[in-house]
């Protein structure tokens, strides 16, 4: 048989074979998911296999183009919830040369970022496209600039004190004696009466549902409900202000959550969860503080591991840097700061646990400690609260109940408020109320950097002993931001 006739006979089969090989390597977009946050939107492509993606912007009008090689669409992009995002419309089609093209029509300026993720225990292959909004705040009601300045002064004084202690502990290191800066005589100033900032973190969100109960309840939903109720209680109490790290169904990295708390000058950070165990039997609320030496129980370690895997699901990571400090000093400084912060965390945690025990069964009667990444903020007291085990059918039902959610929120805030009423930050409204009640007459003076008790006494023409007496001071130790009552001369 002539070769040309043989080729004609074999050609259809060869074409079919090549088409089959090509389709075997092609990826299918099985679904598209979108979450809108105040400062960004995240678009996720769920894929049947790995893909090569090219993402670029076009202007006039503003668009973002997403090209996926050797891919086809097997979902309806028109069902994406675009409200609240920078995306006005989505168009899809086959691009020249094959492959899938997705065009996002935009209604504002964005900074795009994209990455691919391999399969994990929750999802298969994914392409993640983040649309970040330059200049937008991640929180809806950011801290007032004046209060932020006051907080900066307080935190600077705390860091300076910690560094002085650290230098004293480092062998061969001596703090340089600073020459006393001339302090201009200032009249008594009104107390700033700033709010105490409570950062409230609803765990998980977006593509990370958290634990899922036997009835299908998603952790990310119930903890957001509880967080919102907690924020309402905080904002309804004079002298306190709540900052929600997320107020919608979108994902935040673990480091980003603590970074938001730091940006908002939070006095305290609380992360709300409703986790699960590999058995339906465990129940009750738990309170966790950071452990620097491992978990205090097997359950604590298991929960910490599961929470810390969230960043593997979301595909982000971060770390804390103290590179601007000498290596030995850095270690001592961080240890001092973490010790003070952890002590406050454990103190607040004990009070929160007592309050939770009045409305819910406790899983453990003490504050546990585990290596939760979301708690690793060296300068902000932090707690992670497991409101209950969503894997327990009875507790799952209670966690869905708005009345029970409100009870949990009130118990959490009651414990937090109790701590700050006993230990108010110097420039806070609660500190002013405490000082005002002690001595309702006379002038006020808020301590500035460089002040000493004796210099304040000379400046206002009063004896040091009298200044100590009216302010209930046992010695000469004072703090920046602290308010002193100045008796009439």
Secondary structure by P-SEA (a helix, b strand, c coil): ccaaaaaaaaaaaaaaaaaaaaaaabbbccbbbbbbcccbbbbbbbccbbbbbbbbccccccbbbbbbccccccccccccccccccccbbbbbbcccbbbbbbbbbcbbbbbbbbcccccccccbbbbbbbbbcccccccccccaaaaaaaaaaaaaaaaaaaaaaaaaccccccccccccccccccccccccccbbbbbbbccccccccccccccccaaaaaaaaaaaaaaaaaacccbbbbbcccccccccaaaaaaaaaaacccbbbbbbbccccccccbbbbbbcccccccccaaaaaaaaaaaacccccccbbbbbcccccaaaaaaaaaaaaaaaaaaaaaaaaaaaaaaaaccccccccbbbcccccccccccbbbbbcccccccaaaaaaaacaaaaaaaaaaaaaaaaaaaaaccccccaaaaaaaaaaccbbbbbcccccccaaaaaaaacccaaaaaaaaccccccccccbbbbbccc
